[in-house]
Amino acid sequence: MILIFSTTLIRKIIYVGITLTSVLCLSYFLSEQTPFHGDEFYTLDIAKVHKPVPYQYFVSKIIDSIKEVKPSDTFNLRFTSIFFTCLGVILLFLFFPKTKLELFLLSILIITNPFILSMSILFRYYSYYFMSSILTFIILVIGFDRFKLKTQIILGIAGSIGSIFHMYVLNALQFGIALLKSTMIDLVKNVKLRIVLMSIFLIIIIVFLISPQLIWKLFIWLNISGHASVDPNSVQILGFTKSTLVKPFYAVYQMIFGLDIAPTYSFYLIAMFIFISIVFSFILWRTYCSEKQIFIRLLFYNIIPFFIVYYFFQTLSLPGATQLESKHGILVFPVILYLAIKSHNYLSPLINTVFIIVLVTAQLMGMVKTLGKQNTDWKKIAMQSHLALSKTDDSALLMDGRSREIYNFFSQTFETVYPVHYTWQNIDSLKSKLNDKKKLVLLLNDYKSYTSLSLRQNWASRFSSENRFSGLKNILDYLNYYFEVKDSYVSYPTFCYILEKKKVPNNLQSFSVWEHHLKDLKLPIQIEDSMLLSSVLIHQDETLSMQNDSIIIFNLENISTLNSFGDTIGIIESDFDTIQMIYGENCWDIFSDYHDIEPNNDFLVHSWNHTPLISGSIQYTGSYYKHKSKLYNIKLNHTTKRISVSNLSQFTKIRVWVKTF
């Protein structure tokens, strides 16, 4: 007996060692190519992260041990997240696998899972949530029924309250349901009393439905609303939408395939997910048939709370509330792992082998995308900006709010001798401060300023982005009049433009920002002897003057509203030429590939892959699908310094790309 125990323990130690080493190596590799960004800056201000208390205490000690946080400290900071992931993995190996096969499966599933990896290198409390959800699963699903009823009730009360402070707030939902089950079903045997208690519970739910402000006032009182700017006095709630209906299923998809590969990227991904979902559903059914108590615990303590997160809290959210993502549903992730490693008990050997192969393949496909993702190179932006601005005294940096923290973080090693201004400042004040500057770096990183979003589309920010959108447009119009682009670095949503003042102010435009449909294009790109630096969008019934040579590079947008070839979209005029832009003859839509239209390759100058954008609030033609995006050119008969492009269409926009000269 001792020998068997020792052999099992040694085997577990070996698998744990291999798994943790792999997680550490992969985390280090991914962390090195992922810049410190987003919510990670909120975690740096750890004093404002009130919950979970153990996480706050542990991370604050790490931050305090670093005198001045620099980019070189990124992995050290993220190791706090990796640490909690490793604790969660150890808990998994201690309580989940019972056989050598299950040990092997658990190890493979963890090593190849891109979702775990992405959470592990995020300097935020989601890896702690991963660990606490595993611990909650062990307590409620594996061990809860082993305790006496009195102990179950005590655990339910302690877990419901304690999770708010010491675990993760959504784990409290799991313990709360466990407490309800223990009291209303197991403790109360009197049918009438049970009906009374259930009625009281339903009344409370109805009160919350009628007045959801009570939920958020409670969250604010408990300091668990994070950095959200919820308006507790608002009477408007998000409500139930199609995207809300899909969100929990998409969360499960991302827990398998990772965050960086959309289901519509390939038909095979959809087929694989459907197959995996059917098999998981079948395993749950077989669990119900053979181990009903396990099924009930999985259903009540994990699956139902998971759907409540999206179908209750999301729908009742007020303006300013955080929009729930897949990482907020981690409480169901242990169920996926548990059912996967126990699948051999419910499936035939052949079906189980196919299922595991498809599941691991799905994770590996997501892992390839996660490890191969090209992130914004903020070190390059900081260096490029410093070199551009340090050579002249009359220069300045103009940036938006979302650029400030990340730019300051990566430019610590450079001495800032130039003034820094922000796009939210009064436009007249900005004009007076920039009027005498000869060189300017424009740094933008907030996609909500590039798109006019309604309140529903911009729910987490509490307000629509219409004012930001119009304010940025005014700034860009002003800058285009006095400055011209000389260099650029664009990796959506980041735009970094190096601008120089024109000798004579004029209406020639040379740079702009764009929306998600061009998110996969990186600038600058070289085309023959020139570099594409930016673009200018020409709207309907609008004429714009531009500087150019004998070749104009362009694309059409929103062409799907036209029904036939041969329509005249616009006119290009110079001192020597007048050329009509005719759809299907010498101009095409940027998404021609999506519309199954083959352009004349003589006009094609550049193409790139458009990856799917899965969003419940932002959509455009072709947003859900992978296809080629294409740019074209028209050659003028003579070299000219200036051209004017007129848009004659009723629906289509013309985008002209700006080159170096």
C-alpha positions as CSV (number, residue, x, y, z in Angstrom):
1,M,0.0,0.0,0.0
2,I,2.9,2.4,0.9
3,L,4.7,1.5,-2.3
4,I,1.6,2.2,-4.4
5,F,1.1,5.5,-2.6
6,S,4.7,6.5,-3.1
7,T,4.6,5.5,-6.8
8,T,1.5,7.6,-7.3
9,L,3.0,10.6,-5.5
10,I,6.2,10.4,-7.4
11,R,4.3,10.2,-10.7
12,K,2.2,13.3,-9.7
13,I,5.4,15.2,-8.8
14,I,6.9,14.4,-12.1
15,Y,3.9,15.6,-14.1
16,V,3.5,18.7,-11.9
17,G,7.1,19.5,-12.5
18,I,6.9,19.1,-16.3
19,T,3.6,21.1,-16.4
20,L,4.9,24.0,-14.3
21,T,8.2,24.2,-16.2
22,S,6.3,24.4,-19.5
23,V,3.9,27.1,-18.1
24,L,6.9,29.1,-16.9
25,C,8.7,28.9,-20.2
26,L,5.7,29.7,-22.3
27,S,4.7,32.5,-20.0
28,Y,8.2,34.1,-20.2
29,F,8.2,33.8,-24.0
30,L,4.7,35.4,-24.4
31,S,5.5,38.1,-21.8
32,E,8.6,39.1,-23.6
33,Q,6.6,39.9,-26.8
34,T,3.6,41.4,-25.0
35,P,4.0,45.1,-23.8
36,F,2.9,46.1,-20.4
37,H,-0.6,47.6,-21.2
38,G,-4.2,48.3,-20.3
39,D,-5.5,47.2,-16.9
40,E,-1.9,46.3,-15.8
41,F,-1.4,50.0,-15.1
42,Y,-4.4,49.9,-12.7
43,T,-2.8,47.0,-10.8
44,L,0.4,49.1,-10.4
45,D,-1.7,51.4,-8.3
46,I,-2.3,48.5,-6.0
47,A,-3.6,50.6,-3.1
48,K,-6.8,51.0,-5.1
49,V,-7.2,47.3,-5.7
50,H,-9.1,46.5,-2.5
51,K,-10.1,42.9,-3.3
52,P,-9.1,40.1,-3.2
53,V,-7.2,40.9,0.1
54,P,-4.6,38.1,-0.2
55,Y,-3.8,39.2,-3.8
56,Q,-3.6,42.8,-2.8
57,Y,-1.2,42.0,0.0
58,F,1.0,39.7,-2.1
59,V,1.3,42.0,-5.1
60,S,1.8,45.1,-3.0
61,K,4.9,43.4,-1.4
62,I,6.3,42.7,-4.9
63,I,5.7,46.3,-6.1
64,D,7.2,47.7,-2.9
65,S,10.3,45.6,-3.4
66,I,10.9,47.4,-6.8
67,K,12.1,50.9,-6.2
68,E,11.1,52.3,-9.6
69,V,9.0,50.1,-11.9
70,K,10.6,50.0,-15.4
71,P,9.9,48.0,-18.6
72,S,12.6,45.6,-17.5
73,D,10.5,44.7,-14.5
74,T,7.6,43.5,-16.5
75,F,8.2,39.8,-16.1
76,N,8.9,40.2,-12.4
77,L,5.5,41.9,-12.0
78,R,3.7,39.3,-14.1
79,F,5.3,36.5,-12.2
80,T,2.7,37.3,-9.5
81,S,0.0,36.2,-11.9
82,I,2.1,33.2,-13.0
83,F,2.5,32.2,-9.3
84,F,-1.2,32.0,-8.8
85,T,-1.6,30.0,-12.0
86,C,0.9,27.6,-10.7
87,L,-0.9,27.3,-7.4
88,G,-4.1,26.5,-9.4
89,V,-2.3,23.9,-11.5
90,I,-1.0,22.2,-8.3
91,L,-4.5,22.1,-6.9
92,L,-5.7,20.5,-10.1
93,F,-3.1,17.7,-9.9
94,L,-3.8,17.1,-6.3
95,F,-7.6,16.6,-6.7
96,F,-8.6,16.0,-10.3
97,P,-6.6,13.0,-11.8
98,K,-6.9,9.6,-10.3
99,T,-5.1,7.5,-13.0
100,K,-1.9,7.7,-15.0
101,L,-4.0,8.5,-18.1
102,E,-5.8,11.4,-16.3
103,L,-2.5,12.8,-15.2
104,F,-1.2,12.8,-18.7
105,L,-4.4,14.3,-20.1
106,L,-4.4,17.1,-17.5
107,S,-0.8,17.9,-18.2
108,I,-1.3,18.1,-21.9
109,L,-4.5,20.2,-21.6
110,I,-2.8,22.8,-19.3
111,I,0.4,23.1,-21.4
112,T,-1.5,23.5,-24.7
113,N,-4.2,25.9,-23.4
114,P,-3.8,29.4,-24.7
115,F,-6.4,30.9,-22.4
116,I,-4.5,29.9,-19.2
117,L,-1.3,31.3,-20.8
118,S,-3.0,34.7,-21.6
119,M,-4.3,35.0,-18.1
120,S,-0.9,34.0,-16.6
121,I,1.0,36.9,-18.2
122,L,-1.7,39.5,-17.4
123,F,-0.6,41.6,-14.4
124,R,-4.1,41.5,-12.9
125,Y,-6.1,39.3,-10.5
126,Y,-7.5,36.9,-13.1
127,S,-5.0,34.2,-12.5
128,Y,-5.9,34.5,-8.8
129,Y,-9.5,34.0,-10.0
130,F,-8.4,30.9,-11.9
131,M,-6.9,29.5,-8.7
132,S,-9.8,30.5,-6.5
133,S,-12.3,28.9,-9.0
134,I,-10.4,25.6,-8.8
135,L,-10.4,25.8,-5.0
136,T,-14.1,26.5,-5.1
137,F,-14.7,23.6,-7.4
138,I,-12.8,21.3,-5.1
139,I,-14.8,22.4,-2.1
140,L,-18.2,22.4,-3.7
141,V,-18.1,19.7,-6.4
142,I,-15.6,17.2,-5.1
143,G,-15.8,17.6,-1.3
144,F,-19.1,19.4,-0.4
145,D,-21.3,16.3,0.0
146,R,-18.7,14.6,2.3
147,F,-19.4,17.2,5.0
148,K,-22.4,17.1,7.4
149,L,-25.3,19.4,6.7
150,K,-24.3,21.8,9.5
151,T,-20.7,22.1,8.0
152,Q,-22.2,22.6,4.6
153,I,-24.2,25.6,5.8
154,I,-21.2,27.1,7.6
155,L,-19.1,26.6,4.5
156,G,-21.9,28.3,2.4
157,I,-22.0,31.3,4.7
158,A,-18.3,31.6,5.1
159,G,-17.7,31.1,1.3
160,S,-20.4,33.6,0.4
161,I,-19.0,36.4,2.6
162,G,-15.4,35.4,2.4
163,S,-15.2,35.2,-1.3
164,I,-16.0,38.9,-1.6
165,F,-12.8,39.7,0.4
166,H,-10.5,36.7,0.1
167,M,-11.3,34.9,-3.1
168,Y,-13.0,36.5,-6.1
169,V,-16.4,38.2,-5.9
170,L,-18.0,35.9,-8.5
171,N,-17.0,32.8,-6.4
172,A,-19.4,34.2,-3.8
173,L,-22.2,33.4,-6.3
174,Q,-21.2,29.7,-6.2
175,F,-21.1,29.5,-2.4
176,G,-24.4,31.5,-2.3
177,I,-26.2,28.9,-4.4
178,A,-24.6,26.1,-2.4
179,L,-26.0,27.8,0.8
180,L,-29.4,28.1,-0.8
181,K,-29.4,24.4,-1.8
182,S,-28.3,23.3,1.7
183,T,-30.9,25.3,3.5
184,M,-33.9,25.2,1.3
185,I,-33.6,21.7,0.0
186,D,-31.5,19.7,2.5
187,L,-32.3,21.5,5.8
188,V,-35.9,22.5,5.4
189,K,-38.1,19.4,5.0
190,N,-41.4,21.1,5.6
191,V,-42.9,21.7,2.2
192,K,-44.9,24.8,3.2
193,L,-41.8,26.4,4.9
194,R,-39.8,25.6,1.8
195,I,-42.4,27.4,-0.4
196,V,-42.3,30.4,1.9
197,L,-38.5,30.6,1.7
198,M,-38.5,30.2,-2.0
199,S,-41.1,32.9,-2.3
200,I,-39.0,35.3,-0.3
201,F,-36.0,34.5,-2.5
202,L,-38.0,35.2,-5.6
203,I,-39.3,38.5,-4.2
204,I,-35.7,39.6,-3.6
205,I,-34.8,38.7,-7.2
206,I,-37.8,40.6,-8.5
207,V,-36.8,43.6,-6.4
208,F,-33.3,43.5,-8.0
209,L,-34.9,43.2,-11.5
210,I,-37.1,46.2,-10.8
211,S,-34.3,48.2,-9.2
212,P,-30.9,47.0,-10.4
213,Q,-29.3,50.1,-8.9
214,L,-29.4,48.2,-5.6
215,I,-26.9,45.7,-6.9
216,W,-24.4,48.3,-8.0
217,K,-24.8,50.4,-4.9
218,L,-24.0,47.2,-2.9
219,F,-20.9,46.6,-5.1
220,I,-19.8,50.2,-4.6
221,W,-20.3,50.0,-0.8
222,L,-18.1,46.8,-0.8
223,N,-15.5,48.3,-3.0
224,I,-15.7,45.6,-5.6
225,S,-16.7,47.6,-8.7
226,G,-13.0,48.0,-9.6
227,H,-12.1,51.0,-11.7
228,A,-15.5,51.1,-13.3
229,S,-17.4,54.5,-13.2
230,V,-20.9,53.1,-12.6
231,D,-23.6,55.7,-12.3
232,P,-25.8,54.2,-9.5
233,N,-28.5,56.8,-10.1
234,S,-29.1,55.8,-13.7
235,V,-32.4,54.3,-14.6
236,Q,-31.0,52.8,-17.9
237,I,-29.8,49.2,-18.0
238,L,-28.0,47.4,-20.7
239,G,-30.7,44.8,-21.2
240,F,-30.7,41.5,-23.1
241,T,-29.2,41.5,-26.5
242,K,-28.1,39.0,-29.1
243,S,-24.5,39.5,-28.1
244,T,-25.4,38.8,-24.5
245,L,-27.1,35.5,-25.5
246,V,-24.0,34.4,-27.4
247,K,-21.4,35.7,-24.8
248,P,-21.3,32.7,-22.4
249,F,-20.9,30.3,-25.3
250,Y,-18.2,32.5,-26.9
251,A,-16.5,32.5,-23.4
252,V,-16.3,28.7,-23.5
253,Y,-14.9,28.9,-27.0
254,Q,-12.2,31.3,-25.9
255,M,-11.3,29.1,-22.9
256,I,-10.5,26.4,-25.4
257,F,-9.2,28.2,-28.5
258,G,-7.7,31.3,-26.7
259,L,-8.3,35.0,-27.1
260,D,-6.6,35.5,-30.5
261,I,-8.4,33.3,-33.0
262,A,-12.1,34.0,-33.8
263,P,-14.4,31.1,-34.6
264,T,-15.2,32.6,-38.1
265,Y,-11.4,32.6,-38.9
266,S,-12.0,29.2,-40.5
267,F,-14.9,26.8,-41.1
268,Y,-12.8,24.1,-39.4
269,L,-12.8,26.1,-36.1
270,I,-16.6,26.2,-36.1
271,A,-16.9,22.5,-36.9
272,M,-14.4,21.7,-34.2
273,F,-16.2,23.8,-31.6
274,I,-19.5,22.3,-32.5
275,F,-18.0,18.8,-32.2
276,I,-16.4,19.6,-28.8
277,S,-19.6,21.2,-27.5
278,I,-21.7,18.1,-28.5
279,V,-19.2,15.7,-26.8
280,F,-19.1,17.8,-23.6
281,S,-22.9,17.9,-23.6
282,F,-23.0,14.1,-24.0
283,I,-20.5,13.7,-21.2
284,L,-22.7,15.8,-19.0
285,W,-25.7,13.6,-19.9
286,R,-23.8,10.4,-19.1
287,T,-22.7,12.0,-15.8
288,Y,-26.4,12.7,-15.1
289,C,-27.3,9.0,-15.9
290,S,-24.5,7.4,-13.9
291,E,-23.4,10.0,-11.2
292,K,-26.5,12.2,-10.7
293,Q,-25.1,13.9,-7.6
294,I,-21.9,15.0,-9.4
295,F,-24.1,16.3,-12.2
296,I,-26.2,18.3,-9.8
297,R,-23.2,19.8,-8.2
298,L,-21.7,20.7,-11.5
299,L,-24.9,22.3,-12.6
300,F,-25.8,24.3,-9.5
301,Y,-22.3,25.3,-8.3
302,N,-20.6,26.0,-11.7
303,I,-22.8,26.0,-14.8
304,I,-25.8,28.0,-13.4
305,P,-23.6,30.6,-11.8
306,F,-21.6,30.9,-15.0
307,F,-24.8,31.8,-17.0
308,I,-26.0,34.1,-14.2
309,V,-22.8,36.2,-14.6
310,Y,-23.8,37.0,-18.2
311,Y,-27.6,36.7,-18.2
312,F,-28.2,38.5,-14.9
313,F,-25.4,40.9,-14.0
314,Q,-24.5,41.8,-17.6
315,T,-28.1,42.6,-18.5
316,L,-28.8,44.6,-15.3
317,S,-25.5,46.6,-15.6
318,L,-25.7,50.4,-15.5
319,P,-23.7,52.8,-17.7
320,G,-20.1,52.7,-16.6
321,A,-20.2,49.0,-15.6
322,T,-17.4,46.8,-16.9
323,Q,-18.4,44.8,-19.9
324,L,-18.0,41.2,-19.0
325,E,-15.5,39.2,-21.0
326,S,-14.5,35.6,-21.1
327,K,-12.1,36.1,-18.2
328,H,-15.0,36.9,-15.9
329,G,-16.4,33.4,-16.5
330,I,-13.4,31.5,-15.3
331,L,-15.5,29.9,-12.7
332,V,-16.7,27.4,-15.3
333,F,-13.2,26.6,-16.6
334,P,-12.6,23.8,-14.0
335,V,-15.6,22.1,-15.3
336,I,-14.1,22.0,-18.8
337,L,-10.9,20.5,-17.5
338,Y,-12.7,18.0,-15.2
339,L,-15.0,16.7,-17.9
340,A,-12.1,16.4,-20.4
341,I,-9.9,14.3,-18.2
342,K,-12.8,12.2,-17.0
343,S,-14.1,11.7,-20.6
344,H,-12.7,8.2,-20.8
345,N,-15.2,7.1,-18.2
346,Y,-18.2,8.1,-20.4
347,L,-17.0,7.7,-24.0
348,S,-16.0,4.7,-26.0
349,P,-12.2,4.4,-26.5
350,L,-12.4,5.5,-30.2
351,I,-14.7,8.5,-29.5
352,N,-12.7,9.5,-26.5
353,T,-9.4,9.4,-28.5
354,V,-10.9,11.5,-31.3
355,F,-12.4,13.9,-28.8
356,I,-9.1,14.5,-27.0
357,I,-7.2,14.8,-30.3
358,V,-9.7,17.5,-31.5
359,L,-9.6,19.3,-28.2
360,V,-5.8,19.4,-28.0
361,T,-5.6,20.4,-31.6
362,A,-8.1,23.3,-31.0
363,Q,-5.9,24.5,-28.1
364,L,-2.7,24.2,-30.2
365,M,-4.3,26.2,-33.0
366,G,-5.2,29.0,-30.5
367,M,-1.7,28.7,-28.9
368,V,0.0,29.3,-32.3
369,K,-2.1,32.5,-32.8
370,T,-1.4,33.7,-29.2
371,L,2.3,33.1,-29.5
372,G,2.5,34.6,-33.0
373,K,0.5,37.7,-32.3
374,Q,2.1,41.0,-33.3
375,N,1.7,43.6,-30.6
376,T,2.4,47.3,-30.8
377,D,6.1,48.0,-30.3
378,W,6.0,50.7,-27.7
379,K,9.7,50.7,-27.3
380,K,10.0,51.7,-30.9
381,I,7.4,54.4,-30.5
382,A,9.2,55.8,-27.5
383,M,12.6,55.8,-29.3
384,Q,11.1,57.2,-32.5
385,S,9.4,60.0,-30.7
386,H,12.5,60.8,-28.6
387,L,14.7,61.0,-31.7
388,A,12.2,63.2,-33.6
389,L,11.7,65.7,-30.7
390,S,15.1,65.9,-29.2
391,K,16.7,67.5,-32.2
392,T,14.7,70.7,-32.0
393,D,13.7,73.1,-29.3
394,D,10.4,74.1,-30.9
395,S,8.8,70.7,-30.8
396,A,6.0,69.1,-28.8
397,L,4.2,65.8,-28.1
398,L,0.4,65.6,-28.5
399,M,-1.3,62.5,-27.3
400,D,-4.6,61.1,-26.0
401,G,-5.4,59.8,-22.5
402,R,-4.9,56.1,-23.3
403,S,-1.4,56.8,-24.6
404,R,-0.2,58.6,-21.5
405,E,0.6,55.8,-19.1
406,I,2.0,53.3,-21.6
407,Y,4.1,56.0,-23.3
408,N,5.5,57.3,-20.0
409,F,6.2,53.8,-18.9
410,F,8.3,53.0,-22.0
411,S,10.0,56.3,-22.3
412,Q,11.5,56.5,-18.8
413,T,15.0,56.2,-20.0
414,F,14.7,59.2,-22.2
415,E,15.0,62.8,-20.9
416,T,11.8,64.7,-21.7
417,V,12.8,68.2,-22.7
418,Y,9.8,68.9,-24.9
419,P,6.3,70.0,-23.8
420,V,3.5,67.4,-23.7
421,H,-0.1,68.3,-24.5
422,Y,-3.3,66.2,-24.6
423,T,-6.1,65.9,-27.0
424,W,-8.8,66.5,-24.3
425,Q,-7.5,70.0,-23.7
426,N,-9.4,72.9,-25.0
427,I,-9.0,73.1,-28.8
428,D,-8.3,76.9,-28.8
429,S,-5.7,76.4,-26.1
430,L,-4.1,73.6,-28.0
431,K,-3.9,75.8,-31.2
432,S,-2.1,78.6,-29.3
433,K,0.4,76.1,-27.8
434,L,1.1,74.4,-31.0
435,N,1.1,77.3,-33.3
436,D,4.8,78.1,-33.0
437,K,6.0,74.5,-33.1
438,K,8.0,73.3,-36.1
439,K,7.9,69.6,-35.3
440,L,5.2,67.5,-33.6
441,V,4.6,63.9,-32.6
442,L,1.0,62.9,-32.6
443,L,0.3,59.8,-30.5
444,L,-3.2,58.3,-30.4
445,N,-4.3,55.0,-28.9
446,D,-8.0,55.2,-28.2
447,Y,-10.2,53.6,-30.9
448,K,-13.3,55.1,-29.3
449,S,-12.1,58.5,-30.5
450,Y,-11.9,57.2,-34.1
451,T,-15.5,55.9,-34.2
452,S,-18.6,57.7,-33.1
453,L,-20.1,55.2,-30.7
454,S,-23.5,55.4,-29.0
455,L,-23.9,54.9,-25.2
456,R,-24.9,51.2,-25.8
457,Q,-21.8,50.6,-27.9
458,N,-19.6,52.5,-25.4
459,W,-21.4,51.2,-22.3
460,A,-18.3,50.7,-20.1
461,S,-17.3,54.3,-20.5
462,R,-20.7,55.6,-19.3
463,F,-21.0,58.1,-22.2
464,S,-21.1,58.0,-25.9
465,S,-17.9,58.8,-27.8
466,E,-19.5,61.3,-30.1
467,N,-17.8,64.3,-28.4
468,R,-14.4,62.6,-28.4
469,F,-14.9,61.7,-32.0
470,S,-15.8,65.3,-33.1
471,G,-13.1,66.8,-30.9
472,L,-10.4,64.6,-32.5
473,K,-11.7,65.5,-36.0
474,N,-11.3,69.2,-35.2
475,I,-7.7,68.6,-34.0
476,L,-6.8,66.5,-37.1
477,D,-8.3,69.2,-39.4
478,Y,-6.2,71.9,-37.7
479,L,-3.0,69.8,-37.8
480,N,-3.5,68.9,-41.4
481,Y,-3.7,72.5,-42.3
482,Y,-0.4,73.5,-40.6
483,F,1.6,70.2,-40.6
484,E,2.4,67.3,-42.9
485,V,3.4,63.7,-42.1
486,K,7.0,62.8,-42.5
487,D,7.1,59.4,-40.7
488,S,4.6,57.1,-39.1
489,Y,4.1,53.9,-37.0
490,V,0.7,52.5,-37.1
491,S,-0.4,49.3,-35.3
492,Y,-4.1,49.7,-34.7
493,P,-5.4,51.2,-32.5
494,T,-2.1,53.0,-32.1
495,F,-1.2,55.9,-34.4
496,C,2.2,57.6,-34.1
497,Y,2.8,60.4,-36.6
498,I,5.9,62.5,-36.9
499,L,4.8,65.8,-38.3
500,E,6.7,68.8,-39.7
501,K,5.2,72.3,-40.1
502,K,4.4,73.3,-43.7
503,K,6.2,76.3,-45.2
504,V,2.9,77.7,-46.1
505,P,-0.3,76.5,-44.4
506,N,-2.7,74.9,-47.0
507,N,-5.6,72.5,-47.4
508,L,-3.4,69.6,-48.6
509,Q,-4.1,66.7,-46.2
510,S,-1.6,64.0,-45.4
511,F,-2.8,61.9,-42.4
512,S,-5.8,60.6,-40.6
513,V,-7.0,57.8,-38.3
514,W,-9.3,54.9,-39.3
515,E,-11.6,52.4,-37.8
516,H,-11.5,48.6,-37.1
517,H,-11.9,47.5,-40.7
518,L,-8.2,48.5,-41.3
519,K,-7.0,47.1,-37.9
520,D,-4.7,44.5,-39.4
521,L,-2.7,47.0,-41.6
522,K,0.7,47.9,-40.2
523,L,2.5,51.1,-41.3
524,P,4.8,52.1,-42.8
525,I,4.9,49.7,-45.6
526,Q,7.2,49.9,-48.6
527,I,5.8,50.0,-52.1
528,E,8.5,50.2,-54.8
529,D,10.6,53.2,-53.9
530,S,8.0,54.8,-51.6
531,M,6.7,54.2,-48.1
532,L,3.0,54.4,-47.3
533,L,2.7,56.6,-44.2
534,S,-1.0,57.2,-43.8
535,S,-4.3,57.9,-45.7
536,V,-7.0,60.4,-46.2
537,L,-10.6,59.5,-46.4
538,I,-12.8,61.4,-48.9
539,H,-16.5,61.3,-48.1
540,Q,-19.5,61.6,-50.5
541,D,-19.7,64.9,-52.4
542,E,-16.3,65.9,-51.0
543,T,-13.2,67.1,-52.8
544,L,-9.7,67.0,-51.2
545,S,-6.4,68.3,-52.5
546,M,-3.3,66.2,-51.9
547,Q,0.4,66.2,-52.7
548,N,1.3,63.3,-55.0
549,D,3.6,62.1,-57.8
550,S,2.6,60.2,-60.9
551,I,0.9,57.3,-59.0
552,I,-2.0,57.5,-56.7
553,I,-2.7,54.6,-54.3
554,F,-6.2,54.3,-53.1
555,N,-9.1,52.0,-52.2
556,L,-12.9,52.2,-52.1
557,E,-15.0,51.6,-49.0
558,N,-18.6,50.7,-48.5
559,I,-18.9,49.7,-52.1
560,S,-21.4,46.9,-51.3
561,T,-24.2,49.5,-51.7
562,L,-23.5,49.7,-55.4
563,N,-25.4,47.1,-57.5
564,S,-23.4,47.1,-60.7
565,F,-20.0,47.7,-62.3
566,G,-19.4,50.7,-64.4
567,D,-20.5,53.4,-61.9
568,T,-18.3,56.5,-61.7
569,I,-17.1,56.8,-58.2
570,G,-14.9,59.9,-58.5
571,I,-12.6,62.1,-60.5
572,I,-8.9,62.6,-60.2
573,E,-7.7,66.0,-61.4
574,S,-4.2,67.4,-61.8
575,D,-2.6,70.2,-63.9
576,F,-2.3,67.7,-66.8
577,D,-4.8,64.9,-66.2
578,T,-8.5,64.2,-65.6
579,I,-9.2,60.6,-64.8
580,Q,-12.5,59.1,-64.0
581,M,-12.6,56.4,-61.2
582,I,-14.9,53.7,-62.6
583,Y,-15.9,50.8,-60.3
584,G,-14.8,47.5,-61.8
585,E,-12.6,49.2,-64.4
586,N,-9.8,51.0,-62.6
587,C,-11.0,51.0,-58.9
588,W,-12.3,48.4,-56.5
589,D,-13.4,48.0,-52.9
590,I,-10.9,47.2,-50.2
591,F,-12.9,44.1,-49.4
592,S,-13.2,42.9,-53.0
593,D,-12.1,39.4,-51.8
594,Y,-15.0,39.3,-49.3
595,H,-17.4,40.3,-52.1
596,D,-16.0,37.6,-54.4
597,I,-14.9,40.2,-56.9
598,E,-11.6,39.7,-58.7
599,P,-9.9,43.0,-59.5
600,N,-7.5,43.6,-62.3
601,N,-4.1,42.6,-60.8
602,D,-2.4,45.3,-62.9
603,F,-3.9,47.8,-60.4
604,L,-3.1,45.8,-57.2
605,V,-0.2,47.1,-55.2
606,H,-0.6,45.6,-51.7
607,S,-2.8,43.1,-49.8
608,W,-3.0,41.8,-46.3
609,N,-5.2,39.4,-44.2
610,H,-8.3,40.9,-42.6
611,T,-8.9,38.9,-39.4
612,P,-12.5,38.6,-38.0
613,L,-13.6,41.1,-35.5
614,I,-16.1,39.5,-33.1
615,S,-17.9,42.3,-31.3
616,G,-21.4,42.8,-30.0
617,S,-21.2,46.6,-30.5
618,I,-19.0,47.2,-33.5
619,Q,-19.8,45.7,-36.8
620,Y,-19.1,46.4,-40.5
621,T,-19.5,44.6,-43.7
622,G,-17.1,41.6,-43.6
623,S,-16.2,42.1,-39.9
624,Y,-16.9,38.5,-38.9
625,Y,-14.8,36.8,-41.6
626,K,-11.2,36.4,-42.7
627,H,-10.4,37.7,-46.2
628,K,-7.9,39.7,-48.1
629,S,-7.8,43.5,-48.0
630,K,-6.4,45.2,-51.1
631,L,-5.0,48.5,-52.2
632,Y,-4.8,49.7,-55.8
633,N,-3.1,52.3,-57.9
634,I,-3.8,54.6,-60.8
635,K,-1.0,56.0,-62.9
636,L,-1.2,59.5,-64.1
637,N,0.2,60.5,-67.4
638,H,2.5,63.2,-66.0
639,T,4.2,63.8,-62.7
640,T,2.4,66.5,-60.7
641,K,2.9,67.9,-57.2
642,R,-0.8,68.4,-56.5
643,I,-4.0,66.5,-57.3
644,S,-7.6,66.9,-56.3
645,V,-9.8,63.9,-55.8
646,S,-13.6,64.4,-55.9
647,N,-16.0,61.8,-54.6
648,L,-19.1,61.7,-56.9
649,S,-20.9,58.7,-55.4
650,Q,-23.8,58.7,-53.0
651,F,-22.6,55.9,-50.8
652,T,-18.9,55.0,-51.4
653,K,-15.9,56.6,-49.7
654,I,-12.5,56.9,-51.4
655,R,-9.4,56.4,-49.3
656,V,-6.2,57.9,-50.8
657,W,-2.9,56.7,-49.3
658,V,-0.1,59.1,-48.6
659,K,3.5,58.3,-49.5
660,T,7.0,59.7,-48.9
661,F,8.3,61.8,-51.7
